[in-house]
Amino acid sequence: MSNQNLRFHESPITAKALNKNQAQPFTVADYLLTRLKQLNVTEVFQIPGDYVKHFTQALEYFDGVTAIGAVNELDAAYAADAYGRTRGLAAVSLQYGVSTFSALNAIAGALVELSPVVVISACPGADARQIGKMYDVLYHHSTGNLQADQEVYSHVTVAAITLSTSVGAAAAIDNLLIAAITHKKPVYIACYKEVWGEPCPQPPKEPLKPLVIKSDPLALENAVAQAWAQLTAAKNPMIFAGVEVLRHGLADLLQQLIDASGFLYTTTSLGKTVLDEGGSKFIGTYADAASIKSVTDLVTAADCFLTLGTIITDDYLVFIESKYADMVLATTKQIRAGYFIYENVTMKDFMEALLHLFKTTKGYPLATIAPTQPKYPEPWLSNSDPHWNDKPDTITYNRFFQHSMKFLTDNNMLKDIVMTYGVSSSLYVATNAYGLKQNSFISSAAWQCIGYETGAASGAQLGSGKRAWTVAGDGGFMMVCQSLSTLARNNLNAVIFVMSNGVYAIEQVYVDMSSFEPGPQHKFDAFDILPKWDYLALAKAFGAEGHTVKTVKELDAVLEKLKTKTNKPTLVQVVIPEKDLPGQMRRLGLE
């Protein structure tokens, strides 16, 4: 999408901020906000700035869309990412240069993991550009290349535009939003400073809709024929589901495929909770060596995988190296059956064609039944670090999940929460959980960002309407601890559990796992040692409830307190031994 022609004047601003009762022209900012509201975006995460003031002033008084003030750019952008995953579209408003560049990491993660986020900004206006040329002035927040923001964001979005005039702005905004909701990925829009306040026609009342992309009929026929031949020849077929199915609204179609085929199914870590985790066909989440034994055994034994919407990361190298030829792979990028690749075939059309074949072919559905889900206290008991077997009241990673998952299950709370995880030991332990509800497990499992989980909590809660239930490593929490203030500011009762062992445990696993052995001769590397924080004082400073638990008994007591509804976030420091090494991480580290 190209930039619009330059226009060297600044129009009168929308004066809602000066007198919101006085009739004002409908502006470019109002147009974007109206379109967002039509698409059920009722919150916009925000970092203020002078260039983007016309947009933020319009947002402040716009009926039906609330500005959510964040404390820094990563906080705002992580929150928008999680909101997009739960609501279907999100928006974040950022200052030019210093703000957009700070948020870049989060938006890159949204691109990789398919979260549609509209990044909104503004840049020096037409007058500033003319002055800059005349007097060789470097404007604040600028590198000197006034297109730098758009150029950088073009690498982490599916569309990036800069509007220099309100002429054509409505069509440009519509095209941008259609790209976001079609591809389920971020987009970027900046305006010259004055343009957000310029008059603009009002949009139609009908919400924008994603583009409907259809398959080439012959390519679809060939892909389905090859895939069907491979699937029907298999003795132990399995469905391997991923996050694209969830993002593109194909979860119901996936369920129909499971029912019609009778295949057992698993998911990736990123795709966890693509469906409700129940029924007789779900074997558990496959997280490579972090998986429980029954899952790895079934995956190893399977001789054909109907792989739908999965993002294959290096977490799955062992799988892809051994099962490549046995895969029928359908993603938004391509269809592959064994070694045959088919282009111009959509995942939806491919799934529907296979569904028809399963429904009309004798012998389906198969009568396979998944193994019984691990009986409590499994899978946690056998995965807990055996070094602490003689200290049953010591909290370990697995004991934390053992008791917290039992609490959530016993109190019928799984339907009311949304979990958020960055990359940490807790993420890999949590993949062993069963019984979670659809789209209730949000993680940075592909981009693998430390700290994502705490920033994501506000967006996950606002987007889903459920209580955010976050488990963070202390290293990750330290990166974005200010997000606790955003939760408190917006009266969100999210819970942030900080697994407090004072080290980057997941980093140390991959550097030197022998450091976890008992004895002072086995030391962590200096760069993996974290500073000591007073978490209770921190919680108080940010306006949150605070607890520290050092024993299983204390953990159980705090969990009981969390049943009481409040309008404050809760920070729980969960003290675990520095050298606690969960079985899930030990197996991963040995690969």
N, C-alpha and C positions, 0 to 999 in steps of 0.2 A: 504494500500500500504506500503510495507516494505522498509526500508532503503537499499541502495546499500552497497556493501562491501567497507571497508576502503581502502584508498590508501595513502601511507605516502610520498608524494612529492608534490611539486607545479609546475605545468606546466608553460611554458612561457605564459605571459598574452597576450591577444589580444591587440596589440599596436596601435589601431586606435587613441587612445588619444595622442600617441607620434608622429605618422606620418600617418595620415589617407589616404595619397596618396600611401603609400607602401602596397604591397599585403600582406594580413594577412590571417591566417587560419580562416575558418568558425568555430565559437565557440558555446558552449552550450547556451550562452546568445543570440547569433545571431539566433539560432534555435527557442528559445522561442519567440523572437521578430518577426521572420518571421511568425510563426504560429499565433501570435496575429494579425499581420497585415492582414493575410489572412481572419481572422474573423472580419475585419473592426474595430479593435482597433487601432486608429491612434494617440492616446495620452496615455501616462502612467504617472500617478501622482507619485511624487517622494519626498522622504526625503533622503538625501545622508548619507553615512556612510562608514567607512573604510572596514569593512568586505564585503560589497556589491559593492565595487568599480569596480570590473571587469564587473559587469552587468551595472552599471551606465555609465561607460566609453563606453561600447558598445552601450548603448541607446543614448548617446550624439551624435553619428555620424551615427546612423542607419537611412537609407533612408526610409521615409514614416511613421515613428513613432516619435512623438515629446515628449520630456520630459517636463512635467508641474511641475515646482518647486512649492511646497507648503510650508507654513510657519510653520506648525506643523503637527503631525501625524493625529489628528482628522480632520483637514482641508483636508488633502490628502485622508483619507479613506472615509469621508463623500462625498467628490467629486467623488471618484471612485464608491461609491454606487449609486449615482444619474446618473453617466455616464452609469453604467451597466443597470439601469432601462430604459434608453432612447435609448442606442445603442445596447443592447443585451449581452454585455460582457465588462468588464473593467479590468484594472490592476493598482496596486499600488506597488511601490518599497520602501522597508523600511529597516532600519538598524536593526540588531539583538538585541533582548532583550529590550533595552530602547525604541526603536521605535515601534517594533511590539506590545509590551505590551500596549503602549499608544494608539495604533489604535484598540485595541481589542473591545472596546465598539461599534465602528462603524461597524466592521465586524460581530459582533453578531447581530446587527440590519439588516445587509444585509442578514444574514441567515434567520432570522425570516420573513423578508418581501420579500424574493426571489429576490435578486440582485446578479447576477454572477460576482464576483470580484476575480481576481487572485492576491493573496498576495505573493509578491516576496521578498525574503530575502537571507541572507548568514550568515554563522556561522563560528566560529573558524575552521581553516583548519586542515589537517592531521598532519602537523608539529607542530602546536600549541597544538594539543591534546597529541602528544607524549611528548612535553616539559612539558605540564601540569602534565602528569603522573610522569615524571622523577623528577621534582622539586616541585611538589605540588603547582603549580601556579594557581591562580584564574584569568581567563582572563576577561578583561573589558566587561561590559554589560552582564556578565554571572552570573547566580545564583549559579553556581557550577554544575548544571545539564545541560549539553550541549544539551540535548534533550527537555528542558523545553518549548521552543517556539513551537515545533511541538506538544508536548503533550497538551499544552494549546489550540492551534489552532485546534486540532482534535475535540474539543467540539463545535466549531463555524463554521466548514466547512464540506463539504461532502467528502473531501479527503485532506490529509496532508502528504507530503513526504519531506525527506531530502536526497539529492543526495551526496554521498561521492566520486563519480567518474563519469567521462563522459561516461563510459561503460554503455550502456542501457539507457542513458539519453533521447534520442529521443523518445523512446517508453514510458518512464515514463512521459514525458511532454505531449505527445499526450493523454495518458490515463487520465491525470489530467484535461486537457482542455475539453475532452469529458465529464467528470463528471460534470464540471461547466456548459456547455451548455445543457446537458441533464436534469439536475436537477434544473437549474437556481438558483444556490446557490454558495457561495464562496468556493474557494480552496486555499491551502497554499503550496508553494514550497520554500524550502531553499536549497542552495548548500554549501558544504564546500567552504571556501573562494576562493580557487584556481580553483574550478571546472567550475565556470561561464566562465573562460578564456580558458578552455581546448578545443581542436578541437572536432568537432562533424559533422556527415554527414548532408547534407542539406535535408530539408523535401521535400516530393512531392509537386507539384504545386497545387493540389486540396485541398481546405480547409477542415478541420475536420468537421464532421457532428455529431449531437447528436444521441445517440442510439435510435432505434425505439423499444419501448416496447409494446408488444401485449398482449391482454387480453386472459385469459383462456376462450375458447368458451362457455363452459357450465356455468361458473360463470357469464359471460356477459349475457347470455340468461336469467338466473334466476334473475339477478339484474334488467334487463330491464323489464321483465314481472311484477315483484313486483312494480317497479316504475311506470310503465304504468297503472297498476290497481289503484294506488293511485292518479295519476294525472288525469285520466279520471273520477274518482269518485268525484273530487272536483268541487265545484260551483264557487269558486273565487280563481283560481290558480294564482300564480305570480312567476316570475323568480327573484332570488336574486343572483346577479353576483359579483364575487370577483376578486382579483388581479391575481390569478393563471391563469385565462383565458387569461389575457393580457400578462403575462410573457411567457407563453408557446405557444403564437402565435395562440390562438384559438378564437380571437375576431370575425373574419369573420364567424366562425361556430356558435358562440353565436348569431350573428345577423340573421343568417339563421334560428336558432331555434326560435327566437322571431317572425320572419316573418311567419314561418310555423305554429307556435302554436297560434299566436295572443295574447299571454300572455302579460300583463303589466310587466315592470321590474324596479327594483331598484338596487342599488349597496351599498356596504360597503363604509366607508370613505377611507380605503386603496385602494379599487377597483374603486374609483371615476375616471371617464374618461376611463373606460375599453372600451367604445365606445364613439363616438361623442354624446354630450348630446342634442340631438334633436329628432325629430320624435314624433309620436303620442302614443308611448308605454312607454316612460320614465316618471316615476312619480316624479323623484327627488332622491337624495341620502338619504339613511336611516342611520342616525347617532343617533339612539335611541332618547332620549328626546330632543336632539339638533335639530332634524328634524322639518320641518314645519308641521303644523297640517294636511294638506291634505295627506302627506306622512305617518304619523303615523296612521291616520284613515284607509288608504288603507291596510297598513301592518297588522293592528289589525284585519281587516275584512277578510283578506285572509285565506283560509282554507287548502292550500297546497302550499309549496314553492319548486320550482325546483332550488336548491341552488348549484351554479356552481362556483368552484374555490374560495370559500370564506374562509377566516381565521376568525373563530369566536373567538373574544377576549372578555374580561370581559366588554367591552363597550356594548356588546350585551347579557348580562346575562338575562335581562328581556325578550328579544326575545327568547332565547334558552330555557328558563324555561317554556315559554308558548306555544312554537311552535315546540318543539323537535319531537313529534310524527307526526307532519304535514309536516315534511321536507323530500324531496328527495335530498340527499346531495352527490355531486360528487366532490372529490378533488384528488390531486395526491397521497394521502395516502389511500383512501378507497372510496367505494360507500356505501351509507346507504339509505334505503327506510323505513321510520318509524323506527321500532326497529330492522330491519333486516340489517346485515352488510355483505358486499361481498368483498372479497379480490381478488387480481390478475385481477382486472378490471381497465383499464385505463380511465381517464376522457374523452379523445378524442374518444375512441371507444364507450363509453357510450353515449356521446352527439350525435355521428353520428347515432347510433342505434335509439335514440329517434327522431332525425330529420327524419329518414326514416318513422317512424310510424306516425308522424304528417303529413307528406306529402301524405301518402297513406290512411289516415283515414278520413272518412266523418265527417263533423262538424268542421273541422279546416281549416284555422285559425279562432279563435274567433274574434268577431267584437268589442272587448273592446277598449276604447279610454281613454288615461290618462287625468286627469284634466288639464285644461289650466294652463300653467306655470304662477306663480304670476306676476301680472302686476306691473311694476315699479311705485312707489318706494318700493313695496313689493319684497321679504319678510323682507327687512331691516327695514322699518319704524315701523312695529308693534313689532319688536324684540329689538328695541333700548331702552336703559334704560330710563324709563319715568321720572326719576329724572331730566333729562335735556330737557324736553319738552319745558320749557319756555326759553331755551337758544338755539335757532335753529342753531347758528353758532358754537356751541361747538362740537368738533369732538368726536364721540363715536365709539366703534368698528363697530357697524352696519352702522353708517353714513359713516365711512371710506369705507366700502364695497359698500354701496349704490352709492357713488360718483365714486369710482375707477372702479367698474364693469360697470357703465354707460359710463364712459370714454372709457374703452376698447371696449365695444360694439359699441358705436357711431363711433369710429374711426377704426372699423374693425380690431382690433389688437388681438383678442382672438386667431386667427389662428397662430399668430407669437410669442406667449409667452409660457413659461413653468413655472408653479407655483411651489414653494417649501415651505413646512411647516414642522416645528418641532411640538412637542406637545405644545399647547398654547391655550388660549381662541380664538385666531384668527383662528386656525385650525377648531374648531367646528362651528364658525360663517361661515367660508368659505364653509363648506359642503352644505350650503343652496344655493350656486350659481348654476345657470343653464347656458347652452350655451357653455360650455367648450369643447375643441377639444380632440380627443383621446390621451391618455397618456400625458396629459398636466398638471396633478395635482399629484405632488410627495410629499408624506408626511410620517412622522414617526408615523403613526396612530396605529400601532400594538406594535412596540418596544417602542414607546412613549418617544423619546429622545428630551430633551430640547436643543436647539442650532443646531440641525441637519440642519435646513433650510438654514442658512447662509453658512455653509460649503458645502452644496450640490449645491449651486448656480453655481459654476464654472463647476462642472461635468454635471449638467443638461443642461447648455448652450452649452458646447463643445459636449456633446453626442447627443443632439437633433438638434443643429444648430439654435435653437430659443433663444430669449432673456429671461433670467431668471427673473422672477417677484416674489420676495420673500417677505413674510410678517413674521416678527419675533417679538417675545416678547422681551422687553429690557433685561430681565434676561437671556434668551437664547442667545441673541446677544452678551452679555458680555462674554459668555463662549468661543466664537470663533470669536470675532470681527476681529482678524488678517486675517481671510479669505477675508476681504475687500482688503487687500494687494495683495493676490493671484489674485483676479479679476483685479486689476489695473495693476499688473505685466504682465498679459496676454492680456491686452487691451480688456477686456470683458465689455460690456455696461449693465451689469445686474443692476437691481434696488433692493435695500434692504430697505424696509419700516420697521422702528422700532416703534412698538406701545409703546410709552413712557409714562408709568404711574408710574414708579418708584417702582413697587412692582411685586412680583410673584403672579399675580392675580389668575391664575388657581390653584395654590397651596392653596391660602387662601380660595377659594370656597369650597374646600374639607376639610379644617381645621375648619373654622368657617365662614359661609356665612353672619352671622349677622354683621360682620365687614364692610360690604358694605353699611349698613344703614347710613343715614346722622347723623351728630353730632359728636363732639369730644369724646364722651363716647364710640363710636364704633371704635375701633382701630385695625389695622393690627398687627399680631404677629411680633415681632422684627426680626425673621429669614426670614420674607417675605419682608422686606424693603431693597431696593437696593441703592447702592451709586449713587450719581449724577455725570453724565458725560457731558463733552462738546462735543457734537456730531459733530458740525461743525469743531472744531479743530481736532477731530479724523479723520474725512473724509480727511481733508487737509494733515494730517500726513501720511495717507496711500495712497495718490494719487488719491482720489476719489472726485467727485462733492458732495457737501453737502448742504442740505436744512433743515430748521426747519419750520414746519407748526403747528399753534396753533388754526386756525379757518378753517371752511369748505371753506370759500372763498380762503384762502391761499392754502389749499389742491388742489382745482380746478386749481389754477394758476400754481402750480408745476406740476400737471398732464399734463397740456398743454405743459410745457417745455420738458417733457419726450418724446414727439413726435419727437423732434429733435435728430437725430442719432449722437452718439459720440463714441469714443473709450475708454471711461472711465466708471467705475461703478458709480452709484449714490446712496448715502445714504440719506434717508429722515427720519428725526425724526418727528414722528406724535404724538404730545402731546395730550394725552387724560386724563380725570380726573382719579385720583387714584381709586375712588370708582365707576367708570363706570362698571356696571354688565350687560352684554348682556343677553337677554332673553334666548338664547340657553344655556348659562352656568348656569343661575338660575334654569332652568328646570333640568339640569343634577345634580346640587348640591342638589336638593330636593329629588332625587331618593333614 
